[in-house]
Amino acid sequence: MKIITAIASTTHIDLHNERMAKSALDSMALQILSKYIPQLIDHDFNRQIGILLYGKVAPMVDGEFALYVVSGVFENELEKQSYKLGSPNMVWQKYEHYLDDIEKLEKQTLVSKKTNPSKAINKGQPNIADLLETHLDSTQVLPDGTVYKIKKFIAATGDLRIEVYPKDHYPAHFHVVSKQRGINARFDLNTLDFLSIKNGKIKENDIIKIQSFFKFYPDILDKLRKQHKRMN
């Protein structure tokens, strides 16, 4: 197996105009230490090239935080079969030493960014629908139902909406609507349980991602609850 070290994510503002919380990075590192998470091409489970072996969160020189990871790229099918997705990661201690010199890794990453600069999108403060659309496109769901954050740039369509209606029927709920995604679903404002779909179908993974979004952003859920209370 070929061993690769990298910075998987940071608390810097990214191309989505979104800032990852340090607590989210800590959670991602804990997931890597707990179970085998795949390394994928274009986040496609049918194109797995390796496995994440170790991860840790540490401060960067500018005061932000980064998730540093060690991954193994498979060189044959036997290696792939040795790391069943979702199984306990029993080997992470063997790979800790690869991140002994994280300062060097950070410098290499900064040089790479200067060599291949990308323009960040500045749309001002994103609204709730923009954030949820980003969350749907920048998360992945493991076979065991675990939601983990990925980095993937997708242009916003402006199609997705989150709505709370006045004098709406019990229980208190909000609507997630997207014609392009085929979503018109209701979720309980108190429990986040999926209640119903008005028409069409909604993917199980999208339900899990929508629920996880409001766990990532509890302040947004609180705003929706207050808006519902004012309107009803």
C-alpha positions as CSV (number, residue, x, y, z in Angstrom):
1,M,0.0,0.0,0.0
2,K,1.3,3.5,-0.9
3,I,1.1,5.8,2.1
4,I,0.0,9.5,1.5
5,T,-0.2,12.3,4.0
6,A,-2.4,15.4,3.4
7,I,-4.5,18.1,4.9
8,A,-8.1,17.0,4.4
9,S,-9.9,20.1,5.7
10,T,-9.3,23.3,7.6
11,T,-11.2,25.9,9.5
12,H,-10.5,28.5,6.7
13,I,-13.3,29.8,4.7
14,D,-13.6,27.5,1.6
15,L,-14.9,27.8,-1.9
16,H,-18.5,27.5,-0.6
17,N,-17.9,30.6,1.5
18,E,-18.3,28.1,4.4
19,R,-16.1,27.7,7.5
20,M,-15.7,24.2,9.0
21,A,-16.0,24.3,12.8
22,K,-13.1,22.8,14.7
23,S,-15.5,20.6,16.5
24,A,-16.5,19.2,13.1
25,L,-12.8,18.5,12.3
26,D,-12.5,16.8,15.7
27,S,-15.5,14.6,14.9
28,M,-14.0,13.6,11.5
29,A,-10.7,12.7,13.1
30,L,-12.5,10.6,15.7
31,Q,-14.4,8.8,12.9
32,I,-11.1,8.0,11.2
33,L,-9.7,6.5,14.4
34,S,-12.9,4.6,15.1
35,K,-13.6,2.9,11.7
36,Y,-12.3,2.5,8.2
37,I,-13.5,5.4,5.9
38,P,-12.8,5.1,2.2
39,Q,-10.6,7.3,0.0
40,L,-12.7,7.9,-3.1
41,I,-12.4,9.4,-6.6
42,D,-15.0,12.2,-6.9
43,H,-16.7,10.9,-3.7
44,D,-18.0,7.8,-5.7
45,F,-18.2,4.6,-3.6
46,N,-17.7,2.6,-6.8
47,R,-14.3,4.3,-7.3
48,Q,-12.5,3.5,-4.0
49,I,-8.7,3.8,-4.3
50,G,-7.7,3.5,-0.7
51,I,-8.5,3.9,3.0
52,L,-8.0,6.5,5.7
53,L,-5.7,5.2,8.3
54,Y,-5.1,8.0,10.8
55,G,-6.2,11.5,11.4
56,K,-5.6,14.3,13.9
57,V,-6.5,18.0,14.3
58,A,-3.7,20.5,15.0
59,P,-3.2,24.3,14.8
60,M,-1.7,25.9,11.8
61,V,0.8,28.8,11.7
62,D,-2.0,31.3,11.0
63,G,-4.0,30.2,14.1
64,E,-6.6,28.2,12.1
65,F,-6.9,24.4,12.6
66,A,-6.4,21.6,10.1
67,L,-7.4,17.9,9.9
68,Y,-4.2,16.1,8.9
69,V,-4.7,12.6,7.5
70,V,-2.7,9.5,6.6
71,S,-4.3,7.4,3.8
72,G,-3.2,4.2,2.1
73,V,-3.7,3.8,-1.6
74,F,-4.4,0.2,-2.6
75,E,-1.9,-1.5,-5.0
76,N,-3.8,-4.7,-5.4
77,E,-7.3,-6.2,-4.7
78,L,-6.0,-8.2,-1.7
79,E,-5.1,-5.0,0.1
80,K,-8.6,-3.6,-0.6
81,Q,-10.3,-6.7,0.9
82,S,-8.2,-6.3,4.1
83,Y,-10.0,-3.1,5.0
84,K,-13.8,-3.6,5.2
85,L,-15.6,-0.2,5.2
86,G,-17.1,0.6,8.6
87,S,-15.0,-2.0,10.4
88,P,-13.1,-0.9,13.5
89,N,-9.8,0.8,12.7
90,M,-7.4,-1.4,14.7
91,V,-4.2,-0.1,13.1
92,W,-4.2,3.7,13.4
93,Q,-1.4,3.7,16.0
94,K,1.0,2.3,13.4
95,Y,0.5,5.4,11.3
96,E,0.8,8.2,13.9
97,H,4.5,8.8,13.1
98,Y,3.7,9.8,9.5
99,L,2.3,13.1,11.0
100,D,5.3,13.8,13.2
101,D,6.4,16.7,11.0
102,I,3.1,18.4,10.3
103,E,4.8,21.8,9.9
104,K,6.5,20.4,6.8
105,L,3.2,19.1,5.5
106,E,1.5,22.5,6.0
107,K,4.3,24.3,4.2
108,Q,4.0,21.9,1.2
109,T,0.2,22.5,1.1
110,L,0.7,26.3,1.2
111,V,3.2,26.1,-1.7
112,S,0.8,24.0,-3.7
113,K,-2.0,26.6,-3.2
114,K,0.3,29.4,-4.4
115,T,1.3,27.3,-7.4
116,N,-2.3,26.5,-8.3
117,P,-4.4,29.4,-7.0
118,S,-8.2,29.1,-7.0
119,K,-10.6,32.0,-6.7
120,A,-12.8,31.9,-3.7
121,I,-16.5,32.7,-4.2
122,N,-17.6,35.7,-2.2
123,K,-21.4,35.9,-2.2
124,G,-21.7,37.6,1.2
125,Q,-23.5,35.9,4.0
126,P,-25.1,32.7,2.6
127,N,-28.7,32.0,3.4
128,I,-30.0,28.8,5.0
129,A,-30.9,27.2,1.6
130,D,-27.4,27.9,0.3
131,L,-25.9,26.3,3.3
132,L,-28.1,23.2,3.1
133,E,-27.5,22.8,-0.6
134,T,-23.7,23.0,0.1
135,H,-24.2,20.4,2.9
136,L,-26.0,18.0,0.6
137,D,-23.2,18.3,-1.9
138,S,-20.3,18.2,0.5
139,T,-21.2,15.3,2.7
140,Q,-21.1,11.5,2.2
141,V,-23.0,8.7,4.0
142,L,-21.2,5.5,4.9
143,P,-23.0,2.1,4.6
144,D,-23.6,2.2,8.4
145,G,-25.4,5.6,8.2
146,T,-22.5,7.7,9.4
147,V,-22.4,11.2,7.8
148,Y,-19.0,12.6,7.2
149,K,-17.9,15.9,5.6
150,I,-16.1,16.0,2.2
151,K,-14.8,18.8,0.1
152,K,-16.5,19.1,-3.3
153,F,-17.2,22.3,-5.2
154,I,-20.6,22.4,-6.8
155,A,-22.1,25.6,-8.3
156,A,-25.3,26.6,-6.5
157,T,-28.5,26.2,-8.5
158,G,-30.7,28.5,-6.3
159,D,-33.4,25.9,-6.6
160,L,-33.5,24.6,-3.0
161,R,-35.7,26.2,-0.4
162,I,-36.4,25.8,3.3
163,E,-39.9,27.0,4.3
164,V,-42.0,27.4,7.4
165,Y,-45.7,28.1,6.8
166,P,-48.1,30.1,9.0
167,K,-50.9,28.3,10.7
168,D,-49.5,25.0,9.4
169,H,-50.9,21.7,10.8
170,Y,-49.4,19.8,13.8
171,P,-46.7,18.7,14.5
172,A,-44.5,21.7,14.1
173,H,-42.4,21.2,11.0
174,F,-40.5,22.8,8.2
175,H,-40.4,22.0,4.4
176,V,-37.4,21.3,2.2
177,V,-38.3,21.8,-1.4
178,S,-36.2,21.3,-4.5
179,K,-37.6,20.6,-8.0
180,Q,-34.2,19.7,-9.4
181,R,-33.5,17.3,-6.6
182,G,-37.0,16.0,-6.6
183,I,-37.5,16.9,-2.9
184,N,-40.7,18.2,-1.3
185,A,-40.4,16.8,2.2
186,R,-41.5,17.7,5.8
187,F,-39.3,17.4,8.9
188,D,-40.3,17.7,12.5
189,L,-38.9,20.9,14.0
190,N,-38.4,19.4,17.4
191,T,-37.0,15.9,16.6
192,L,-35.8,16.3,13.0
193,D,-37.8,13.2,12.2
194,F,-38.7,12.8,8.5
195,L,-42.5,13.1,8.4
196,S,-43.7,12.8,4.8
197,I,-43.0,13.5,1.1
198,K,-45.6,15.6,-0.7
199,N,-44.8,14.2,-4.2
200,G,-42.1,12.2,-5.9
201,K,-39.5,10.4,-3.8
202,I,-36.6,11.4,-1.6
203,K,-33.4,9.4,-1.2
204,E,-32.7,7.9,2.2
205,N,-29.2,9.4,2.1
206,D,-30.7,12.9,1.5
207,I,-32.9,12.5,4.6
208,I,-29.9,11.6,6.7
209,K,-27.9,14.5,5.2
210,I,-30.7,17.0,5.9
211,Q,-31.0,15.8,9.5
212,S,-27.2,16.0,9.9
213,F,-27.2,19.6,8.5
214,F,-29.3,20.9,11.3
215,K,-27.1,19.1,13.8
216,F,-24.1,20.8,12.2
217,Y,-25.9,24.2,12.4
218,P,-28.1,24.1,15.6
219,D,-28.4,27.9,15.5
220,I,-30.2,27.7,12.1
221,L,-32.6,25.2,13.6
222,D,-33.2,27.5,16.5
223,K,-34.0,30.3,14.1
224,L,-36.5,28.1,12.2
225,R,-38.2,27.2,15.5
226,K,-38.5,30.9,16.5
227,Q,-39.9,31.8,13.1
228,H,-42.5,29.0,13.4
229,K,-43.5,30.2,16.8
230,R,-43.9,33.8,15.6
231,M,-46.0,32.7,12.7
232,N,-48.2,30.3,14.6
